[in-house]
Amino acid sequence: MLRRSDGSVARLPDVAAEADLLVNASPVGTGTDESPVPAELLRPGLAVLDLVYRPHPTRLVRDAHAAGARAETGAAVLLGQAWRALELWLDRPAPIDVMREALTHELENQDA
């Protein structure tokens, strides 16, 4: 795990070269067109999960796709957390399809 706070993120180029999976769990890119990872570090064969879900898709995900990497935003993680929490609170099945549709609509209309 690399952190900006302790300076270990400086090792990102070396770590990314050997990685199969890259997860952005920082807020970098939230509501901006900024990426926490330089595009030149992304490559085919690398899987990228950006836990940031807005904007959709994020710069990191767009750059990863352009480099030939598999990449997803955190929208699926957000949905999973929401439906599990709702089921715990209500003690009944959550309307996952309705929730997915609402999330998709919200992300696709983020500038509206």
MMTF fields as JSON, N, C-alpha, C and O atoms, coordinates in Angstrom:
{
  "mmtfVersion": "1.0.0",
  "mmtfProducer": "UNKNOWN",
  "numBonds": 447,
  "numAtoms": 448,
  "numGroups": 112,
  "numChains": 1,
  "numModels": 1,
  "chainsPerModel": [1],
  "groupsPerChain": [112],
  "chainIdList": ["A"],
  "bondAtomList": [4, 2, 8, 6, 12, 10, 16, 14, 20, 18, 24, 22, 28, 26, 32, 30, 36, 34, 40, 38, 44, 42, 48, 46, 52, 50, 56, 54, 60, 58, 64, 62, 68, 66, 72, 70, 76, 74, 80, 78, 84, 82, 88, 86, 92, 90, 96, 94, 100, 98, 104, 102, 108, 106, 112, 110, 116, 114, 120, 118, 124, 122, 128, 126, 132, 130, 136, 134, 140, 138, 144, 142, 148, 146, 152, 150, 156, 154, 160, 158, 164, 162, 168, 166, 172, 170, 176, 174, 180, 178, 184, 182, 188, 186, 192, 190, 196, 194, 200, 198, 204, 202, 208, 206, 212, 210, 216, 214, 220, 218, 224, 222, 228, 226, 232, 230, 236, 234, 240, 238, 244, 242, 248, 246, 252, 250, 256, 254, 260, 258, 264, 262, 268, 266, 272, 270, 276, 274, 280, 278, 284, 282, 288, 286, 292, 290, 296, 294, 300, 298, 304, 302, 308, 306, 312, 310, 316, 314, 320, 318, 324, 322, 328, 326, 332, 330, 336, 334, 340, 338, 344, 342, 348, 346, 352, 350, 356, 354, 360, 358, 364, 362, 368, 366, 372, 370, 376, 374, 380, 378, 384, 382, 388, 386, 392, 390, 396, 394, 400, 398, 404, 402, 408, 406, 412, 410, 416, 414, 420, 418, 424, 422, 428, 426, 432, 430, 436, 434, 440, 438, 444, 442],
  "bondOrderList": [1, 1, 1, 1, 1, 1, 1, 1, 1, 1, 1, 1, 1, 1, 1, 1, 1, 1, 1, 1, 1, 1, 1, 1, 1, 1, 1, 1, 1, 1, 1, 1, 1, 1, 1, 1, 1, 1, 1, 1, 1, 1, 1, 1, 1, 1, 1, 1, 1, 1, 1, 1, 1, 1, 1, 1, 1, 1, 1, 1, 1, 1, 1, 1, 1, 1, 1, 1, 1, 1, 1, 1, 1, 1, 1, 1, 1, 1, 1, 1, 1, 1, 1, 1, 1, 1, 1, 1, 1, 1, 1, 1, 1, 1, 1, 1, 1, 1, 1, 1, 1, 1, 1, 1, 1, 1, 1, 1, 1, 1, 1],
  "groupList": [{"groupName": "MET", "atomNameList": ["N", "CA", "C", "O"], "elementList": ["N", "C", "C", "O"], "formalChargeList": [0, 0, 0, 0], "bondAtomList": [1, 0, 2, 1, 3, 2], "bondOrderList": [1, 1, 2], "singleLetterCode": "M", "chemCompType": "L-PEPTIDE LINKING"}, {"groupName": "LEU", "atomNameList": ["N", "CA", "C", "O"], "elementList": ["N", "C", "C", "O"], "formalChargeList": [0, 0, 0, 0], "bondAtomList": [1, 0, 2, 1, 3, 2], "bondOrderList": [1, 1, 2], "singleLetterCode": "L", "chemCompType": "L-PEPTIDE LINKING"}, {"groupName": "ARG", "atomNameList": ["N", "CA", "C", "O"], "elementList": ["N", "C", "C", "O"], "formalChargeList": [0, 0, 0, 0], "bondAtomList": [1, 0, 2, 1, 3, 2], "bondOrderList": [1, 1, 2], "singleLetterCode": "R", "chemCompType": "L-PEPTIDE LINKING"}, {"groupName": "SER", "atomNameList": ["N", "CA", "C", "O"], "elementList": ["N", "C", "C", "O"], "formalChargeList": [0, 0, 0, 0], "bondAtomList": [1, 0, 2, 1, 3, 2], "bondOrderList": [1, 1, 2], "singleLetterCode": "S", "chemCompType": "L-PEPTIDE LINKING"}, {"groupName": "ASP", "atomNameList": ["N", "CA", "C", "O"], "elementList": ["N", "C", "C", "O"], "formalChargeList": [0, 0, 0, 0], "bondAtomList": [1, 0, 2, 1, 3, 2], "bondOrderList": [1, 1, 2], "singleLetterCode": "D", "chemCompType": "L-PEPTIDE LINKING"}, {"groupName": "GLY", "atomNameList": ["N", "CA", "C", "O"], "elementList": ["N", "C", "C", "O"], "formalChargeList": [0, 0, 0, 0], "bondAtomList": [1, 0, 2, 1, 3, 2], "bondOrderList": [1, 1, 2], "singleLetterCode": "G", "chemCompType": "PEPTIDE LINKING"}, {"groupName": "VAL", "atomNameList": ["N", "CA", "C", "O"], "elementList": ["N", "C", "C", "O"], "formalChargeList": [0, 0, 0, 0], "bondAtomList": [1, 0, 2, 1, 3, 2], "bondOrderList": [1, 1, 2], "singleLetterCode": "V", "chemCompType": "L-PEPTIDE LINKING"}, {"groupName": "ALA", "atomNameList": ["N", "CA", "C", "O"], "elementList": ["N", "C", "C", "O"], "formalChargeList": [0, 0, 0, 0], "bondAtomList": [1, 0, 2, 1, 3, 2], "bondOrderList": [1, 1, 2], "singleLetterCode": "A", "chemCompType": "L-PEPTIDE LINKING"}, {"groupName": "PRO", "atomNameList": ["N", "CA", "C", "O"], "elementList": ["N", "C", "C", "O"], "formalChargeList": [0, 0, 0, 0], "bondAtomList": [1, 0, 2, 1, 3, 2], "bondOrderList": [1, 1, 2], "singleLetterCode": "P", "chemCompType": "L-PEPTIDE LINKING"}, {"groupName": "GLU", "atomNameList": ["N", "CA", "C", "O"], "elementList": ["N", "C", "C", "O"], "formalChargeList": [0, 0, 0, 0], "bondAtomList": [1, 0, 2, 1, 3, 2], "bondOrderList": [1, 1, 2], "singleLetterCode": "E", "chemCompType": "L-PEPTIDE LINKING"}, {"groupName": "ASN", "atomNameList": ["N", "CA", "C", "O"], "elementList": ["N", "C", "C", "O"], "formalChargeList": [0, 0, 0, 0], "bondAtomList": [1, 0, 2, 1, 3, 2], "bondOrderList": [1, 1, 2], "singleLetterCode": "N", "chemCompType": "L-PEPTIDE LINKING"}, {"groupName": "THR", "atomNameList": ["N", "CA", "C", "O"], "elementList": ["N", "C", "C", "O"], "formalChargeList": [0, 0, 0, 0], "bondAtomList": [1, 0, 2, 1, 3, 2], "bondOrderList": [1, 1, 2], "singleLetterCode": "T", "chemCompType": "L-PEPTIDE LINKING"}, {"groupName": "TYR", "atomNameList": ["N", "CA", "C", "O"], "elementList": ["N", "C", "C", "O"], "formalChargeList": [0, 0, 0, 0], "bondAtomList": [1, 0, 2, 1, 3, 2], "bondOrderList": [1, 1, 2], "singleLetterCode": "Y", "chemCompType": "L-PEPTIDE LINKING"}, {"groupName": "HIS", "atomNameList": ["N", "CA", "C", "O"], "elementList": ["N", "C", "C", "O"], "formalChargeList": [0, 0, 0, 0], "bondAtomList": [1, 0, 2, 1, 3, 2], "bondOrderList": [1, 1, 2], "singleLetterCode": "H", "chemCompType": "L-PEPTIDE LINKING"}, {"groupName": "GLN", "atomNameList": ["N", "CA", "C", "O"], "elementList": ["N", "C", "C", "O"], "formalChargeList": [0, 0, 0, 0], "bondAtomList": [1, 0, 2, 1, 3, 2], "bondOrderList": [1, 1, 2], "singleLetterCode": "Q", "chemCompType": "L-PEPTIDE LINKING"}, {"groupName": "TRP", "atomNameList": ["N", "CA", "C", "O"], "elementList": ["N", "C", "C", "O"], "formalChargeList": [0, 0, 0, 0], "bondAtomList": [1, 0, 2, 1, 3, 2], "bondOrderList": [1, 1, 2], "singleLetterCode": "W", "chemCompType": "L-PEPTIDE LINKING"}, {"groupName": "ILE", "atomNameList": ["N", "CA", "C", "O"], "elementList": ["N", "C", "C", "O"], "formalChargeList": [0, 0, 0, 0], "bondAtomList": [1, 0, 2, 1, 3, 2], "bondOrderList": [1, 1, 2], "singleLetterCode": "I", "chemCompType": "L-PEPTIDE LINKING"}],
  "groupTypeList": [0, 1, 2, 2, 3, 4, 5, 3, 6, 7, 2, 1, 8, 4, 6, 7, 7, 9, 7, 4, 1, 1, 6, 10, 7, 3, 8, 6, 5, 11, 5, 11, 4, 9, 3, 8, 6, 8, 7, 9, 1, 1, 2, 8, 5, 1, 7, 6, 1, 4, 1, 6, 12, 2, 8, 13, 8, 11, 2, 1, 6, 2, 4, 7, 13, 7, 7, 5, 7, 2, 7, 9, 11, 5, 7, 7, 6, 1, 1, 5, 14, 7, 15, 2, 7, 1, 9, 1, 15, 1, 4, 2, 8, 7, 8, 16, 4, 6, 0, 2, 9, 7, 1, 11, 13, 9, 1, 9, 10, 14, 4, 7],
  "groupIdList": [1, 2, 3, 4, 5, 6, 7, 8, 9, 10, 11, 12, 13, 14, 15, 16, 17, 18, 19, 20, 21, 22, 23, 24, 25, 26, 27, 28, 29, 30, 31, 32, 33, 34, 35, 36, 37, 38, 39, 40, 41, 42, 43, 44, 45, 46, 47, 48, 49, 50, 51, 52, 53, 54, 55, 56, 57, 58, 59, 60, 61, 62, 63, 64, 65, 66, 67, 68, 69, 70, 71, 72, 73, 74, 75, 76, 77, 78, 79, 80, 81, 82, 83, 84, 85, 86, 87, 88, 89, 90, 91, 92, 93, 94, 95, 96, 97, 98, 99, 100, 101, 102, 103, 104, 105, 106, 107, 108, 109, 110, 111, 112],
  "secStructList": [7, 7, 7, 1, 6, 6, 1, 4, 4, 4, 4, 2, 2, 2, 2, 2, 2, 2, 7, 1, 3, 3, 3, 3, 7, 1, 1, 6, 6, 6, 6, 1, 1, 7, 7, 1, 1, 7, 4, 4, 4, 7, 7, 6, 6, 7, 3, 3, 3, 3, 7, 7, 7, 1, 1, 1, 1, 7, 2, 2, 2, 2, 2, 2, 2, 2, 6, 6, 7, 3, 3, 3, 3, 6, 2, 2, 2, 2, 2, 2, 2, 2, 2, 2, 2, 2, 2, 2, 2, 2, 6, 1, 7, 7, 7, 2, 2, 2, 2, 2, 2, 2, 2, 2, 2, 2, 2, 2, 6, 6, 6, 7],
  "xCoordList": [0.849, 0.0, 0.895, 1.834, 0.576, 1.31, 0.432, -0.774, 1.055, 0.298, 0.968, 2.193, 0.129, 0.668, 1.211, 2.21, 0.553, 0.887, 2.281, 2.902, 2.784, 4.11, 5.185, 6.327, 4.824, 5.797, 6.028, 6.774, 5.412, 5.647, 5.08, 5.449, 4.188, 3.639, 4.739, 4.532, 5.875, 7.002, 7.478, 8.134, 7.151, 7.531, 6.527, 6.691, 5.488, 4.433, 4.948, 4.484, 5.871, 6.331, 6.896, 6.614, 7.684, 8.263, 7.204, 7.218, 6.291, 5.235, 4.264, 3.873, 3.875, 2.914, 3.47, 2.714, 4.757, 5.375, 5.223, 5.186, 5.135, 5.025, 3.61, 3.347, 2.699, 1.351, 0.433, 0.568, -0.503, -1.592, -2.862, -3.74, -2.947, -4.127, -3.704, -2.795, -4.374, -4.139, -5.482, -6.451, -5.546, -6.768, -6.49, -5.582, -7.288, -7.21, -8.241, -9.445, -7.774, -8.65, -8.474, -8.852, -7.899, -7.727, -8.868, -9.586, -9.044, -10.077, -9.639, -10.421, -8.404, -7.899, -8.761, -8.952, -9.272, -10.131, -11.605, -12.426, -11.957, -13.354, -13.796, -13.292, -14.744, -15.287, -14.33, -14.593, -13.211, -12.233, -11.842, -12.296, -11.008, -10.486, -9.026, -8.21, -8.716, -7.361, -7.242, -8.215, -6.066, -5.808, -4.673, -3.709, -4.782, -3.703, -2.536, -1.486, -2.737, -1.731, -1.385, -2.277, -0.116, 0.265, -0.126, 0.073, -0.678, -1.167, -0.08, -0.377, 1.157, 2.232, 2.513, 3.224, 1.976, 2.155, 1.094, 1.198, 0.087, -1.006, -0.678, -0.048, -1.117, -0.736, -1.726, -2.485, -1.715, -2.55, -2.153, -0.984, -3.113, -2.843, -3.016, -3.087, -3.084, -3.3, -4.794, -5.496, -5.278, -6.674, -6.683, -5.871, -7.609, -7.679, -9.067, -10.071, -9.114, -10.36, -10.176, -9.353, -10.942, -10.913, -12.146, -13.261, -11.978, -13.115, -13.87, -14.987, -13.267, -13.98, -15.033, -14.742, -16.232, -17.289, -17.855, -18.715, -17.398, -17.85, -16.674, -16.048, -16.353, -17.124, -17.107, -16.281, -18.011, -18.153, -18.042, -18.883, -17.08, -15.949, -14.889, -14.851, -14.049, -12.988, -11.846, -11.759, -10.984, -9.799, -8.957, -8.48, -8.775, -7.979, -8.57, -7.83, -9.869, -10.519, -10.394, -10.107, -10.598, -10.455, -9.023, -8.811, -8.047, -6.64, -6.301, -5.57, -6.828, -6.567, -7.149, -6.478, -8.384, -8.983, -8.153, -7.922, -7.704, -6.897, -5.584, -5.052, -5.066, -3.816, -4.049, -3.094, -5.307, -5.613, -5.801, -5.834, -5.925, -6.141, -7.636, -8.446, -7.991, -9.366, -9.524, -8.639, -10.652, -10.825, -12.296, -13.141, -12.584, -13.938, -13.87, -12.874, -14.97, -15.095, -15.661, -15.967, -15.793, -16.315, -17.829, -18.377, -18.527, -19.989, -20.531, -21.492, -19.937, -20.405, -20.173, -20.985, -19.081, -18.803, -19.842, -20.37, -20.131, -21.147, -22.494, -23.176, -22.88, -24.151, -24.168, -25.158, -23.099, -23.025, -23.152, -23.847, -22.491, -22.602, -24.027, -24.556, -24.641, -25.986, -27.019, -27.84, -26.997, -28.04, -27.849, -28.83, -26.617, -26.399, -26.843, -27.457, -26.533, -26.95, -28.47, -29.052, -29.108, -30.567, -31.219, -32.196, -30.682, -31.226, -31.054, -31.94, -29.931, -29.718, -30.684, -31.238, -30.886, -31.774, -33.24, -33.966, -33.66, -35.076, -35.423, -36.599, -34.407, -34.596, -35.467, -36.329, -35.215, -35.882, -35.027, -34.158, -35.269, -34.452, -34.549, -35.623, -33.425, -33.376, -33.727, -33.46, -34.318, -34.644, -33.401, -33.26, -32.518, -31.21, -31.327, -30.602, -32.217, -32.35, -32.776, -32.277, -33.699, -34.151, -33.013, -32.822, -32.267, -31.145, -30.065, -29.508, -29.769, -28.773, -29.218, -28.419, -30.487, -31.009, -30.921, -30.558, -31.251, -31.185, -29.742, -29.479, -28.811, -27.401, -26.887, -26.2, -27.212, -26.794, -27.352, -26.63, -28.618, -29.24, -28.53, -28.242, -28.256, -27.599, -26.201, -25.819, -25.432, -24.074, -24.061, -23.206, -25.005, -25.06, -25.533, -25.238, -26.264, -26.781, -26.118, -26.759, -24.845, -24.14, -24.016, -23.86, -24.081, -23.965, -25.315, -25.391, -26.393, -27.746, -28.197, -29.306],
  "yCoordList": [-1.169, 0.0, 1.233, 1.352, 2.128, 3.384, 4.507, 4.535, 5.43, 6.556, 7.863, 7.972, 8.848, 10.189, 10.762, 11.481, 10.445, 11.078, 10.727, 11.53, 9.531, 9.162, 9.179, 8.789, 9.626, 9.72, 8.434, 8.435, 7.333, 6.059, 6.038, 5.174, 6.975, 7.044, 7.315, 7.096, 7.775, 8.003, 6.695, 6.714, 5.575, 4.263, 3.757, 2.655, 4.544, 4.108, 3.579, 2.524, 4.244, 3.704, 2.288, 1.447, 2.019, 0.685, -0.35, -1.461, 0.01, -0.914, -1.195, -2.343, -0.161, -0.327, -1.223, -1.956, -1.178, -1.998, -3.486, -4.293, -3.85, -5.257, -5.675, -6.862, -4.719, -4.988, -5.615, -5.38, -6.419, -6.943, -6.136, -6.065, -5.527, -4.778, -3.472, -3.433, -2.396, -1.088, -0.58, -0.522, -0.212, 0.31, 1.721, 1.945, 2.663, 4.021, 4.135, 4.13, 4.236, 4.418, 5.805, 6.056, 6.706, 8.095, 8.929, 8.468, 10.144, 11.011, 11.73, 12.487, 11.51, 12.208, 11.856, 10.683, 12.875, 12.694, 12.863, 12.886, 12.983, 13.188, 14.567, 15.586, 14.58, 15.842, 16.661, 17.833, 16.059, 16.767, 15.885, 14.747, 16.413, 15.615, 15.257, 15.2, 15.02, 14.7, 13.191, 12.533, 12.651, 11.236, 11.106, 11.871, 10.143, 9.936, 9.137, 8.991, 8.626, 7.764, 8.328, 8.522, 8.591, 9.064, 8.038, 6.838, 8.506, 7.624, 6.695, 5.572, 7.137, 6.298, 5.056, 4.159, 4.984, 3.796, 2.735, 1.621, 3.064, 2.139, 1.342, 1.854, 0.057, -0.812, -1.958, -2.258, -2.587, -3.785, -4.836, -4.94, -5.593, -6.622, -6.135, -6.943, -4.828, -4.26, -4.078, -3.581, -4.472, -4.226, -3.021, -2.935, -2.095, -0.848, -0.7, -0.813, -0.447, -0.108, 1.256, 1.433, 2.207, 3.549, 3.672, 3.742, 3.701, 3.773, 5.084, 5.205, 6.069, 7.303, 6.972, 6.253, 7.477, 7.191, 8.433, 8.321, 9.592, 10.822, 11.759, 12.128, 12.158, 12.011, 10.568, 9.758, 10.274, 8.909, 8.92, 9.54, 8.289, 7.624, 8.638, 9.765, 8.221, 9.094, 9.165, 8.348, 10.141, 10.273, 8.998, 8.517, 8.451, 7.231, 6.098, 5.39, 5.915, 4.848, 5.117, 4.197, 6.337, 6.67, 6.425, 5.858, 6.852, 6.639, 5.151, 4.701, 4.395, 2.948, 2.278, 1.46, 2.613, 2.048, 2.4, 1.55, 3.647, 4.082, 3.308, 3.113, 2.869, 2.105, 0.611, -0.164, 0.207, -1.204, -1.998, -3.228, -1.316, -1.989, -2.146, -1.364, -3.142, -3.274, -2.314, -2.213, -1.603, -0.603, -0.369, -0.424, -0.107, 0.193, 1.301, 1.464, 2.063, 3.06, 2.387, 1.194, 3.152, 2.639, 2.566, 2.292, 2.799, 2.779, 1.422, 1.373, 0.334, -1.0, -1.23, -1.874, -0.712, -0.828, -0.026, -0.498, 1.184, 2.03, 1.324, 1.301, 0.749, 0.029, -1.154, -1.371, -1.911, -3.065, -2.673, -3.337, -1.612, -1.131, -0.693, -0.975, -0.002, 0.534, -0.57, -0.533, -1.546, -2.577, -3.464, -3.906, -3.736, -4.555, -3.802, -4.385, -2.527, -1.725, -1.635, -1.777, -1.402, -1.303, -2.605, -2.578, -3.726, -5.012, -5.214, -5.756, -4.785, -4.894, -4.0, -4.411, -2.785, -1.848, -2.279, -2.195, -2.738, -3.052, -4.514, -4.868, -5.365, -6.802, -7.418, -8.258, -6.973, -7.546, -7.249, -6.379, -7.963, -7.766, -6.337, -5.737, -5.833, -4.497, -4.597, -5.619, -3.554, -3.542, -3.194, -2.075, -4.162, -3.914, -3.357, -2.428, -3.904, -3.418, -1.952, -1.172, -1.584, -0.19, 0.704, 1.807, 0.225, 0.99, 1.168, 2.256, 0.106, 0.179, 1.179, 1.986, 1.118, 2.037, 3.49, 4.377, 3.729, 5.094, 5.592, 6.748, 4.736, 5.126, 5.413, 6.41, 4.557, 4.763, 6.08, 6.856, 6.325, 7.579, 8.786, 9.764, 8.716, 9.825, 10.072, 11.221, 9.005, 9.169, 9.655, 10.455, 9.175, 9.613, 11.059, 11.72, 11.546, 12.913, 13.784, 14.664, 13.551, 14.24, 15.738, 16.488, 16.184, 17.623, 18.305, 19.528, 17.515, 18.089, 18.745, 19.276],
  "zCoordList": [0.0, 0.0, 0.0, 0.787, -0.895, -0.989, -0.478, -0.722, 0.233, 0.803, 0.419, 0.38, 0.139, -0.1, 1.199, 1.194, 2.32, 3.6, 4.112, 4.809, 3.774, 4.287, 3.198, 3.443, 2.016, 0.935, 0.172, -0.807, 0.584, -0.097, -1.512, -2.308, -1.838, -3.194, -4.219, -5.412, -3.787, -4.691, -5.33, -6.372, -4.712, -5.249, -6.285, -6.809, -6.589, -7.498, -8.838, -9.27, -9.512, -10.796, -10.691, -11.544, -9.662, -9.49, -9.139, -9.668, -8.253, -7.825, -8.97, -9.182, -9.706, -10.8, -11.898, -12.535, -12.127, -13.171, -12.893, -13.821, -11.62, -11.225, -10.859, -10.664, -10.763, -10.242, -11.285, -12.486, -10.79, -11.605, -11.366, -12.226, -10.181, -9.767, -9.135, -8.306, -9.536, -8.955, -8.446, -9.203, -7.171, -6.565, -6.061, -5.261, -6.545, -6.009, -4.901, -5.161, -3.675, -2.517, -1.932, -0.788, -2.717, -2.279, -2.847, -3.735, -2.352, -2.922, -4.19, -4.764, -4.641, -5.82, -7.027, -7.345, -7.686, -8.841, -8.534, -9.451, -7.256, -6.881, -7.334, -6.863, -8.251, -8.73, -9.573, -9.843, -9.999, -10.825, -12.012, -12.125, -12.881, -13.988, -13.719, -14.639, -12.474, -12.025, -11.826, -11.46, -12.064, -11.816, -10.803, -10.849, -9.891, -8.931, -9.525, -8.898, -10.741, -11.37, -12.749, -13.575, -13.006, -14.34, -15.402, -15.212, -16.513, -17.574, -18.1, -18.507, -18.099, -18.636, -17.786, -18.238, -16.578, -15.73, -15.987, -15.475, -16.766, -17.052, -18.299, -19.224, -18.323, -19.427, -19.578, -18.656, -20.724, -20.883, -19.842, -19.468, -19.39, -18.388, -16.963, -16.037, -16.775, -15.452, -15.232, -16.113, -14.082, -13.712, -12.772, -11.85, -13.016, -12.245, -11.651, -12.354, -10.352, -9.667, -9.035, -8.137, -9.507, -8.932, -8.053, -8.57, -6.752, -5.844, -5.956, -5.453, -6.613, -6.922, -7.974, -8.93, -7.815, -8.781, -9.453, -10.327, -9.07, -9.71, -9.87, -8.876, -11.094, -12.317, -12.815, -12.393, -13.696, -14.207, -15.716, -16.367, -16.294, -15.647, -15.221, -15.714, -14.314, -13.817, -14.828, -15.745, -14.647, -15.506, -15.444, -16.472, -14.237, -14.092, -14.924, -15.607, -14.879, -15.642, -17.139, -17.904, -17.561, -18.986, -19.462, -20.534, -18.667, -19.033, -19.071, -19.953, -18.123, -18.091, -19.332, -19.963, -19.687, -20.902, -22.131, -22.991, -22.216, -23.356, -23.449, -24.542, -22.31, -22.273, -22.491, -22.546, -22.615, -22.824, -21.55, -21.586, -20.428, -19.143, -18.873, -19.37, -18.099, -17.619, -16.459, -15.609, -16.415, -15.357, -15.067, -15.961, -13.801, -13.339, -12.299, -11.594, -12.224, -11.159, -9.914, -9.922, -8.864, -7.605, -7.546, -6.478, -8.647, -8.632, -8.176, -7.409, -8.631, -8.219, -6.727, -6.062, -6.211, -4.776, -3.994, -2.988, -4.461, -3.822, -3.809, -2.784, -4.94, -5.02, -4.066, -3.368, -4.028, -3.128, -1.663, -0.895, -1.285, 0.097, 0.405, 1.48, -0.548, -0.328, -0.19, 0.727, -1.077, -0.981, 0.226, 0.824, 0.599, 1.803, 3.06, 3.954, 3.123, 4.276, 4.348, 5.423, 3.217, 3.198, 3.671, 4.419, 3.239, 3.676, 5.182, 5.843, 5.714, 7.157, 7.925, 8.945, 7.439, 8.122, 8.06, 9.051, 6.89, 6.693, 6.929, 7.007, 7.045, 7.247, 6.149, 6.409, 4.917, 3.75, 2.515, 2.558, 1.425, 0.228, -0.32, -0.361, -0.726, -1.329, -2.809, -3.441, -3.363, -4.798, -5.625, -6.119, -5.762, -6.369, -7.786, -8.14, -8.593, -9.971, -10.006, -10.818, -9.121, -9.052, -8.57, -9.081, -7.591, -7.068, -8.142, -8.285, -8.894, -9.969, -11.039, -11.515, -11.407, -12.412, -11.938, -12.711, -10.67, -10.132, -10.092, -10.423, -9.693, -9.651, -11.059, -11.278, -11.996, -13.378, -13.915, -14.541, -13.67, -14.118, -13.495, -14.185, -12.22, -11.529, -12.083, -12.307, -12.307, -12.811, -14.261, -14.641, -15.067, -16.459, -16.596, -17.592, -15.6, -15.622, -14.577, -14.003, -14.324, -13.259, -13.478, -12.514, -14.709, -14.974, -15.051, -15.174, -14.979, -15.111, -13.831, -13.767]
}
